[in-house]
Amino acid sequence: MTDPVIISTSSGDQKVYTDACLKKDLQHIKDQLKEAIFKDDAEVASALKSLGNCPLPWKAYDKEKTLANFENIKTKARNAVNVLGYSLAPWISTASGIVPNMRNVRAGWEKAIEGFKEVVEDAENLTIPDWQGYAAESYRKKVRERVAAVERAAALSKQAKDAVESLSLIQSAITRSIHETFQSFFHEIDSATKTPIKDFSKASEGEIWGKYFYIRTLTVYDAATPINKHLLNLKNGMDWREAAKQLSEELTKATQKTQAGVTITPTQLGSTGYKVTVTQDSVCELHQGDNQKIQR
């Protein structure tokens, strides 16, 4: 498993599962399906060889129909994993931007804020209190106006920094949810695919027909299906969309106010009804309201 990346936030250090983690999750389930089909096919081949030319069992069980059913199982499993790849693609793209946004974009806004503070401090030291008269007052007025403009820009930078962090934390919570959903099925899949291929060379017809074939392949299929459902729910019904939308709207309004010369007060994610917390294990959780945790 690819290790998460640790990044610093205003809430403390946080584990971020990146696009590399999701890609590895997807590749693992693809590899396990390939292994499952290989072993299941080998078992069926061994069983067919053992049965030889004895017509009675196949007459009773319809050989062609049985083999067609086996092919159908493999097709359904392959399709489910292929759909999983398509469904996961946009989330992989999203996950690829979390760490760069937090380390570069957010850091850039922090640097801008510090720069604005220095400008304000320098400007306030240029008021020249001993200078009197109309020209002095006109000069100080311009200085105050410049300070106010810089303070508005600093407030907007703070708003932008908070928005970048909040959106990144939302994305991180979702990525973690997807990663953990994959991981929750891997033990069962791995256990199934590790099962040795059964040799039917000395088995009786009763043993062969009492055997359930393609259990490994069905195990992968049974995992891919709920993972796909989880991704679909994220796409269509997750409240994170509303949180992200409100953050975007707040930042747009703040920018417009700053351009109009109106002083703004930087808001937090909580004002939208959503908040992100970082647990003692340095992982992110997205909440709606005070108690409802948004996860799988």
KADA-V743143 format. One line per field, one symbol per residue. burial: + if it has 9 or more other C-alpha atoms within 8 Angstrom, else -. A space follows every 10 residues. Layout:
burial->???
//
This chain:
burial->---++-+++- --++++++++ ++++++--++ -++-+++-++ ++++-++--+ -------+-- -----+---+ --++-+++-+ +-+++-++-- ++++++-+++ +++-+++-++ -++--++-++ --++--+--- -----++-++ --++--+-++ ++++++++++ ++++++++++ +++++++++- +++-++--++ -++-----++ --+----+-- ---+++++++ +-+++-++-+ +++------- --++-+++-- +--++-++-- ---+----+- --++++++-- -+++++++-- ------
//
